[in-house]
Amino acid sequence: MLELIRPAYACRRLLTVLAATLSVLGASSAVAHAQSAPGRVYFTQTSYTAHENQGELPITIARSDDSGGEDVRYGVRHVDAQPGLDFDTVSNTLAHFEPGQSTYTFNVKIIDRGMSATPVTAIAYLFGASPQGLGDATGQTYAHGPVNSPITILRDDPLDPRNALDPVGFGSTPADSTAGTALAHPLAESPFYVARGHSPAGQAAGHYRHTRPSWTRALQFIGSEPGAHRFYFWNTPAYPAHTVARYLETVAARNPGAVQQLSTYSLVHTHCAADTSSPAFIRRYTHWMQGLARGIGNFHVVMFLELDSLITTQCMAHNPQKLADRLTEISAGLFVATGDLYTTNSTVVRGADDGCLVIDPAVTAGEIAGLAADLGRLSLRPRAGFATHPHWDHVLWSSGLGADVPRYAAPLAVAVAERERSALIDGAQKSAPGHDLELFGRLTPLGPPADAIAWKGPAALVVTHQGHAPGHSAVFLPDSGTLVAGDMCSDIEIPLLDLDQADPVGDYLAGLNRLAALPVVRVIPGHGTVGDAAEFLRRVEADVAYLVSLQRGDEPHDPRMLADWLISEHQRQFAHVTAGRG
């Protein structure tokens, strides 16, 4: 395994940027608003709908009083629709009304890519009207802008007919079987997509191009070959049509006409389904596969359905014992188990006398029971637990892990968990029912001092801040340079803010500043994949870029905003932060 650790100056540079950002964003701004004249300027519709093949969507601005001149600014920005792929954005543009002119119409270009997929959304907005104020088509007036009208792009082209003998549409025309000639292989002439610099190998080649030329050449060779993009069942939405379509649309624009290879890791096996999959799991799987197919739509795809051989091996060998060990040792004495729901990580640290520290065990009752069984097979007994923050998926426990084991958290996190216990239980019951509620959220405050976990094992330092949740804490293991980050530093989630706080962006940046100061060798996020030192710094930089865009009122272009729920959370955060700027 190759591991890249950036030089110390990179950390210093990052800390300098964070400090400057905190200073700038901490300053408040006041905006003077001129007194508006009677009347209003508004979109003639509160929402708009466009078809995939529509070409252009006309949008009309009207005003209630046309007796004088009028200026107003408008634009169209993306939400989950992709600029340049689904539509063309409209930058902030001045609309001028002459006296007697009551309407002004502009067009939004809708790009037809032949898609049959779930709808996507953009936003048309108005701001800066003068002398009249802003309003909407219902008669409502607004003191401040922008005033938004959503645009739904339906992506409703019909499904193309498919030839069963040439399913991807690129094979040779089959010969007439009566003539005795062989049919062409349906994939023989298919141009498969090659990701090159966008592939993991291509990205690694970019990292090493100056320091390891021989590695770069080898990695570029790997990146020049077709590969399969994997959609995991457990880290995509329950109905992944939008996520799949977004990826395929991006690839098709990058390499028109190419056939994309996709794979999925989970496959319910007919023979072993009774041993490996509950009826509820099979229903979830079926729904997910239907979403996968919906997202593929008219795209040309070769799909690999990959069986989980670890789970089904013993079943297929007619052995009643099933292999289901998901606890992976990523470093000496350091284990991680990744759950299906939300790609949630449980971390285990081996201590003295076969004891262990368990951090954020999660997330379903079955997965926590499996974690306890895995620890038993390793002859490890939990001696201490730690909850990084007071959200329901991080304060779980079971009797299998030890009903009397002390479970610690920062004092503020403990107080919040006690105060909001009923709401936390409701969240767990809704998303992952079946937990032991007697042990749920039963935490002990650290310290004093509250800067380390007292247990018989490797030093476990606690770094507490207010980003994401009150009393949010990361655990740093200095012996291995491992940062157990809680719900931060994720490769699959944007920063999720605690909007109940006075300065949620500032709190989050302050937390990142503390984490970036640590000599991190690897990072384990609460949700996502384990990363090395370079990946840790990349994630911190990505989080800072997102937060700065949010504070400036700019739409961030963050590739992690794929899942529908993340897009919704971003919209909620964007509205909250931009409202605070006004």
N, C-alpha and C positions, 0 to 999 in steps of 0.2 A: 504494500500500500504506500503510495507516494503522499507525502505530507509537506505542504508549503507553509512556512511561517514567515509572515512579512517582517521586514526589519523594524527596529524600534522607532525609526523616524516616522513610519506610517502611522503608528499608534499616536505619536505626539502630534502629527498633523491632524488626525481625526479629532483628538481632544481639543485642539485649538479651534477647529471648525465648530465643534459642539459648543464650546464656551462662547464663541462669537455669536452663534445662533441664539443661545439662551439670552444673551445680553440684548440683541436686537429685538427678539420676540417678546421680551419682558416689558418693553416700553409700550405704554398705551398710546392710542391715537384718538384724536377727536375730529369728527367730520362735521362741518357746518352744513346745514340743509336750508336752502332758500325757501321762502314761503311760496307754495304752489298757488297758481290761479285756480278759480273754479273750473270744473270739468275734469276729464280724465283721458289718458291715452292707453290703449289696450289692444291685445290680440282679439280678433273677432271670434276665436274659439278658445275654450279652456284646455283643449287637448286636440291632437291631430293623429291621424292614422295614414300610413303610406303602404302601398303594396310593393313587393319586390321589383316588379317590372314597370312601375309607375313612371320612372324617368325623373320627374321633378315634382316636388310638393310645394304648391303655392301657399304662402302664409301672409295674411293681411293684417296690418296695423291700422286701427281706426282711432278717431278722437271725437269726443262729444261736442266740442265747440271748435268750429272751423273759421271763426271770424278773423283770426290773426295768423301769424306765422307760428311754427312749432318745430322744435328739434327733439328727437328722441334717439337713443342708441339701442341697437338690437344685436343679437348673435344667436348662434346655434352651437351647442357643445355636446360632447358624447356623455353618455352614462355607461351603458354596456355595449352600445353600438360602436363599431370600430371605424374611426375616421379614415377615409380613403378606401375602405373596404365595403362598408354598408352605406355610407353617405359622405358628403363633403361638409366639413364644419364651415360655419360662417363666423369670421372674427368680428370683434366689436365694430359695428358699422353705424354711421350717422344716417338717419332718415330725416329729411327736411320737408316740411309741409308748407306750401304757399297758402296765403289767405284764400279761403274757399275750397281748399283741398281737404277732404275728410278721410281719405284712405291712402295707404301706401302698401304695395305688395312686393314681396321678394320671393325668390324660389330657392328651395333646398334640393340639391342634386341627390337622388336616390340611386345607388349603384346596384345594377342587376347582375348577380353572380349565379343565377339559376338555382338559388337555394330553396330547399324545402326544410325548414327548421323552426325552432321556437323564436318568437319575436324578440327584438332588441329595442332599446330605447335611447333617444336623444332628448335634449331639452332646448326649446326656443325661449329666449329671455329678453326682457325689456328693462332698460334702466336709463337714468339721466334725462327724464322728460322735462321740458321747459317751454312755455311757462306753466302748462297744466301739469297735474299730478298723474301718477300711474294708477291703473285699475285693471279690471278684467271684464270678460264678457257678461258676467252675472250682475254687474253694477257695483261690485266691491271696489273700494279705493284703498290705496296703500301709501303710508307715509314715506316708505323707503323702498328701493329696489334691491335686487332685481325681482321682477314678476315673471314666473316661469309657466310655460305650457309644455307638457310632455309630448313627444313625438314617438309613436309606436310604429316601428317598421316590421311588417308582418312576416317577411321572408316566406311567402306563400306560393312560390312557383310549384307546379305539379311535379310529382315524382316522375322521373324519366322511366320509360319501359326498359326492362333489362332482358338481355338475351342470355338464357341459361347456359348456352355453349360459349358465350363470350361475356362473362359477367362484369368485367371491368371496362369493356368497350374498346380495348386496344389490341386484341388478338387478331390473327389472320382470319379472314372469312372462312368458315368451315366448308370443306368440300362436300359435294353431294355424295352421301353414303352409298347411293346406288351405283356410283361410278367406281367404287372400290378403293377410293383414296382415303388416307387417314385424316382424321380431324386435327386441326391445329391446336396446340396447347393454349389454353386461354390466357396464360401468363407469359407466353413466349416473347411477345413483343411489347410487353407493358413497361413503360418508362418509370421505374420506381424513384420515389423522392429520396434525394441525398441531402442531409441536413448540413454537411460540411461545418462551417464555423458556428452554426447554431447547435450542433450536436455536443454531448458532453466531451467527446474526444477532441472536437474542434475548439471548444472553449479552453480545454486544458492545454492544447497546442499554443493558443494565444498567450497563456500564462508563462509558458516555458520558452517562448521563441527567442529570447535574448540570453537566457541562462543555460538552457539545455537543448542545443540545436538537434542533437540526435533523437532526443525524446520527441521534439516537435515534428520531425519528419515522420516518425512512427505513428504519432497521434494523428497527423494530417492524413496519413494513409488510411487509418481506421475511419476517420471522419468522412473520407471520400467514398465509402461504401454505403449502400442503402441500409437503414436500420428501422427498427419498429419502435413506435412511441407507445408507452404503456399507460393505460388508465387503470388505476387501482380501484377496486370496489370500495375501499375504506377511506380514501382521502379525496373523494369527489362527492358531489351532491347525491342525495338519494335518487334523483332523476337527472342524470348528467347530460341531458340533451344539449343544453346551452354551452356547457364546458367543452364538449366534444365538437360541436359545430364551430365554436370560436377558434379552436385549435386548427381544425381542418380548413377553415376559411383563410386563416393566416398563412398556412402552408401552401394553399392553392394560389394565393397572390404572390408568394415568394417563388414558386416554381409551377406555372400554369401547365396543366395537362399531366402532371405527375401522379402516379398511384402511390398513396400513402399506406404504409404497413402499420397496423395497430395491434396491440396485444392487451389482454387483461389477465390478471393473476388468478382471480377467483373463478372457479367453474364448479357448479354443483354436479357431482358425479352420480349418475343414475344408480350404479350398483352400491355405492357407499353413502348415498344421501342420508339414509336412516342413521348411520353412525356419525356422520360429520356435520349434518345440517338440520337444524330444527325447522318445523313448518314455518315459523316466523322468519327465519333466515332465508328460506326458499322464496317466500313472498317478497322479501326485500330484494333478493337477487333477481327475481323475475322482473320486478319493477325497474330495477337499475338497468338490466339488459334492454328493456324496451326503450328507456331513455337513451342508451348508447346507440341503438338502431335509429331512433328519431334524429339524433345529432348527426349521424352519417348521411342520412337523406340522399341527395344526388351526387355526393362525392364518390370518387373511385377509390375503394379501400380493399386491402387484403387483411382479414382479421384472424389473429391467432388467439384461440381460446385455450389458455394455459391452465392445466390442472395443478392444484396444490398437492404435490407428491408427498410432502412431509406428513400432511394430515391423513391422506388416504392410503399410504403405503401398507400399513398393518392391516387395514380393512381388506385391501385387495389381496393380501396374502392369507386371508381368513384367520387372522390373529385378533382376538378380542381386545388386545392392548392397542391403543391408538397413539401415534406420535403427534403430540400437539404442543411441543415445547417451543415457545416463542421468545424465551428469555435469552438474549444474545450477549456474550461477553465481548465488549468492544475494546477493553483494555484490562490489564491484570486486576482482578477483583472488582471490576466495574461492569455492571450489566444493565441492559435496556430492553424493555418489552414494549412493543408498539401495538396499541389497540386498534381495532377496526373503526370505532366511532371517533371521528374528528382527528384521526391519526395521533392519538394521545399517547405520550411516552410516560412509562413508569421507570424510575431509576433505582437501582439497588447497588449499595456499596458494601463489599465484604469487610468485616471487622475482625476483632480478636475472638477466639474461642467459638468459631463457627457462627458468630453473630453477624447481623447485617443492619444497615440503615436503609429504610425504604422511603423514597421521596415521591410524592404525588401518585400513589397507586391508582390505576384507572383502567377502563372507565365503566364497563358494564359489570354486573354482578358476576357473570360467567368468566369474564377476563380476570377479575380480581381473584376469583376462586382458582383459575388456572395459574395465576402468578404464585399463589400460596402453594399449589401443588408443585410448581417448578422449583421453588425454593426448597421444598421438602426433598425433592430428588437430588438437589445439590447439597443437602444436609446443612442448609442455612436457616437460622432462626432470627426473625426480626427482633432487634433489641431497642430500636428507636424508629420513629416515623417523623416525617416533616411535610407540612403543607405550605406550598409557596405563596398561596393567596386564598382569600375567602370566596371562591366560586365553587359551585356544587361539584364540578368534576375534579376538584383538587382537594377535597376534604373527605374523601371516601376511605373506608376501612372495612375489614371483615374479621370475624372471629378466627378464621383460618390463618390470619396474619398475627393473631394474638390479641385477645380482648384486653389484656392488662398492659400492653406495650405503650409507653409514653409517646405521644405524638405532639410535636412542637410546631409553633408558628410564631411570627412576630406578634408582639402584644396587641398592636392595632388590628391585625388580621384576626386574632382570637376574639377581640371585642366585637368586631363586625360579624363574624361567624355566629356568635351567640345572639346578637341582636336580630339578625336576619335569618335565623335558623328555619323558621317556617317557610319562607320564600325559597331558601336553598333546597329544602326537602321537596317542595313542589317542583322545582326545576329538575331534580334527580328523578322523581317519580314520573315526570312527563317524558324525559329523554332516555332514561336507563333504569327502569323500575326493577325492584327485587333486592335492593341493598338492605343491609342491616341498619335500620334507622336508630337503634340504640347507640351504635358506635359512630354514626354519621356526624361529622363536624365536632367531635369531642376533642378539643385541642387544649394544649397547655402553653402559656406564654413563655418565650425564651427569657433567660437571664434573670436579673441583670448580671453582667452586660449581655445584651441581646445580639451579639455579633458572632456567635459560634454555637454549634450543636454539641452538647456535652454527651459523649458516648465513647465506648471503648473501640475505637477504630481510627482510620485516617482523619486528619484535621478536616473539619467541614465548616468553613467560614460562611457567615450569613451577611448578605448585602441587601439592605432594606431600603426601599424608596416608595414613592406614591404613584409611579406610572402603572397604568392598566387597572389597578385595584388598590384600596387602602391597605397599607402594610405589605405590599407585594415584595417578596424576597427571592433572591437568587442564592444558590448554594455554590460556593467555589471550593474545589478540592485542590489545594496547592500542590500536593504530592504528584498529581497527574496533570495539573493544568486544566482540569475539566470544570466548565461552568454549566451547572444545571439552572437554566435561565428562567424557569417558570414560563408564563405566557408572553415571552419576548424573544426577539432574535429568531423568528420563524422564517423558513423558506417558502411556506405555503399560505401564510396569513399576513395581512397588513397590520400595522400597529392598531390595536383596539383600545380606545381611550376610556377613562372613567369620567364620563360627562357630568357626573354629579359634583365634580371638583371645580374650584374657581378657575384654575388654569390647567386644564387637562393636557394640552400640548406641552406646556412648560414642565409639568410633572414628568411626562414621558421622556422628554429630552434630558432632564436631569438624571433619570434612571439610566438611560443609555450612556450618559457621560460617566457614571460610576462603573458600569460594566466594561466600557471601552478602556478604562484605566487598568484593568486586570491583565496579567500575563496569560491569556487564554490560549491553550493548545487545541482544545476541542470544545464544542458547545452542544448541549442537549436541550433543545427547545421543548416546551410543554406540548406543542403540536408541530409535527414536521419531521425532518430528518436530521441526524447528527452531522455536524460540519467541523472541518478542521479550522486552524487559525485564520487562514486566508478567507475562508467562507464566513467565519464569524465577523470579520471586519467588513466584508461585502454586505452582510445582512444589516449591520449597524449603519453603514452608509446608505443603504436602501431605505431603512426606517427614517433616518434623518431627512432624506430627500422627500419622502412622502409627507412628513410632518411640516416641513418648510413650505411645500406646495399648498398644504391645507391652510396654513396660517396666512399665506399670501392671497388666498382665494383662487388659486390656480388649480385646474383639474390635474391631478398627478397621473402619469402614465406608468403605473406599477403593474408588472406582469403577474403579480400574485392575485390581482383582483379578477378571478375567474369564476369562483362559485357564486351562485345567486345570493346566498346569505351574506357573503363578504361585500358584494356590491351594495346590498341594502345597508349594511353597517357603515360603509364608506359614505353613502348618501346622507345617512343620519349624522355622522360626524362632520361632514362638509357643511351641512345646513347649520349645525350648532356652532361651529367655529366661525363661519362667515357671518352669522347673525351677531356674534359677539364683537366682530370687527366694526359692524355698523354702529 
